[in-house]
Amino acid sequence: MSATIAALAGAVVLSATWDATEGWQELRLGSGLRPNRFEVNAETAVLSISSQSSMSLWARPIEVDLAARPVLCWRWRISGPLKSADMRKKTGDDYAARLYVAFRLPPESLDWSTRAQLAIARRLHGNAVPDAALNYVWDNRYPAGHHAPNAYTSQTRMVVQRTGASMAGQWVQERRNLADDVKTWLPTGAKPVLLAVAADTDNTGESVVTEFSALKLVGIQESCQ
């Protein structure tokens, strides 16, 4: 899968078109999951995700220098938080919105047990299962800043970026120092290889409409605007 990364005033723009010219495509994790519905507004460069008891990703490969552009920026809007989700449980592992960054890890950082778990996961869900991932989520229960391993795999870290209903229905600008998060939670040498966005409702059976726009990577001193 090839992709272009556009540069604009020092920023690496990741979602100018949301289409195949940038490498975006739907990624389904397992044949048994009902997929989300994705729609792109070409005029506003907004991706809309309708999720109803469903889960799939809108994903693209990335190859970036986090030393030069360590800050991940995006805007998102949700129709409302999920009611019964709870990231501590597999049955509650759903989110109104999630931004997912997958990483390739140095082979020497993976012990035998982790390699075996990844092999099993890839047999079940395909080769899209990464070595590790960071997920920034709009949660319903835990405060912003809360983080925990994913209920299904310790190789994925769930980070609550925003929570609750107070900003539902409004566009919210987010800014995250991805390079710092990599240093905090991943081994030295971790490289981002995939970026994805999603709404996730397959476990709780709930519904949500989520929108994303303006994904970019910028320098530490640069604005997200």
Solvent accessible surface area in square Angstrom, and as a share of the most:
residue,aa,sasa,rsa
1,M,133,0.59
2,S,99,0.64
3,A,40,0.31
4,T,90,0.52
5,I,62,0.32
6,A,50,0.39
7,A,79,0.61
8,L,116,0.58
9,A,98,0.76
10,G,35,0.33
11,A,9,0.07
12,V,12,0.07
13,V,20,0.12
14,L,1,0.00
15,S,4,0.03
16,A,53,0.41
17,T,58,0.34
18,W,0,0.00
19,D,57,0.30
20,A,81,0.63
21,T,91,0.53
22,E,10,0.04
23,G,4,0.03
24,W,5,0.02
25,Q,89,0.40
26,E,51,0.23
27,L,37,0.18
28,R,139,0.51
29,L,40,0.20
30,G,21,0.20
31,S,126,0.81
32,G,80,0.77
33,L,59,0.29
34,R,139,0.51
35,P,45,0.28
36,N,10,0.05
37,R,138,0.50
38,F,33,0.14
39,E,95,0.43
40,V,61,0.35
41,N,75,0.38
42,A,96,0.74
43,E,170,0.76
44,T,82,0.48
45,A,27,0.21
46,V,21,0.12
47,L,0,0.00
48,S,29,0.19
49,I,0,0.00
50,S,28,0.18
51,S,3,0.02
52,Q,102,0.46
53,S,41,0.27
54,S,1,0.01
55,M,11,0.05
56,S,0,0.00
57,L,1,0.01
58,W,43,0.15
59,A,2,0.01
60,R,0,0.00
61,P,29,0.18
62,I,11,0.05
63,E,159,0.71
64,V,29,0.17
65,D,87,0.45
66,L,23,0.12
67,A,97,0.75
68,A,55,0.43
69,R,70,0.26
70,P,14,0.09
71,V,3,0.02
72,L,2,0.01
73,C,0,0.00
74,W,0,0.00
75,R,74,0.27
76,W,0,0.00
77,R,71,0.26
78,I,2,0.01
79,S,74,0.48
80,G,17,0.17
81,P,35,0.22
82,L,6,0.03
83,K,179,0.76
84,S,66,0.42
85,A,1,0.01
86,D,5,0.03
87,M,4,0.02
88,R,164,0.60
89,K,107,0.45
90,K,109,0.46
91,T,103,0.60
92,G,3,0.03
93,D,9,0.04
94,D,1,0.00
95,Y,2,0.01
96,A,1,0.01
97,A,0,0.00
98,R,17,0.06
99,L,0,0.00
100,Y,18,0.07
101,V,0,0.00
102,A,1,0.01
103,F,1,0.00
104,R,142,0.52
105,L,11,0.05
106,P,24,0.15
107,P,103,0.65
108,E,150,0.67
109,S,46,0.30
110,L,20,0.10
111,D,86,0.45
112,W,191,0.67
113,S,50,0.32
114,T,22,0.13
115,R,119,0.44
116,A,32,0.25
117,Q,98,0.44
118,L,9,0.04
119,A,43,0.34
120,I,87,0.44
121,A,27,0.21
122,R,71,0.26
123,R,183,0.67
124,L,124,0.62
125,H,87,0.39
126,G,32,0.31
127,N,140,0.72
128,A,36,0.28
129,V,26,0.15
130,P,23,0.15
131,D,18,0.10
132,A,3,0.02
133,A,0,0.00
134,L,0,0.00
135,N,0,0.00
136,Y,0,0.00
137,V,0,0.00
138,W,1,0.00
139,D,3,0.01
140,N,36,0.18
141,R,115,0.42
142,Y,32,0.12
143,P,87,0.55
144,A,66,0.51
145,G,49,0.47
146,H,59,0.27
147,H,79,0.35
148,A,24,0.19
149,P,65,0.41
150,N,15,0.08
151,A,29,0.23
152,Y,118,0.45
153,T,53,0.31
154,S,85,0.55
155,Q,40,0.18
156,T,14,0.08
157,R,57,0.21
158,M,1,0.00
159,V,1,0.00
160,V,1,0.00
161,Q,25,0.11
162,R,65,0.24
163,T,44,0.25
164,G,21,0.20
165,A,63,0.49
166,S,96,0.62
167,M,65,0.29
168,A,28,0.22
169,G,47,0.45
170,Q,87,0.39
171,W,63,0.22
172,V,8,0.05
173,Q,55,0.24
174,E,5,0.02
175,R,99,0.36
176,R,50,0.18
177,N,40,0.20
178,L,1,0.01
179,A,16,0.12
180,D,73,0.38
181,D,12,0.06
182,V,16,0.09
183,K,161,0.68
184,T,92,0.53
185,W,58,0.20
186,L,22,0.11
187,P,49,0.31
188,T,134,0.78
189,G,43,0.41
190,A,14,0.11
191,K,126,0.54
192,P,12,0.07
193,V,39,0.22
194,L,23,0.12
195,L,1,0.00
196,A,0,0.00
197,V,0,0.00
198,A,0,0.00
199,A,0,0.00
200,D,3,0.02
201,T,0,0.00
202,D,44,0.23
203,N,52,0.27
204,T,33,0.19
205,G,43,0.41
206,E,34,0.15
207,S,70,0.45
208,V,6,0.03
209,V,70,0.40
210,T,0,0.00
211,E,34,0.15
212,F,0,0.00
213,S,5,0.03
214,A,38,0.29
215,L,0,0.00
216,K,31,0.13
217,L,1,0.01
218,V,1,0.01
219,G,10,0.09
220,I,94,0.48
221,Q,165,0.73
222,E,57,0.25
223,S,73,0.47
224,C,12,0.07
225,Q,161,0.71
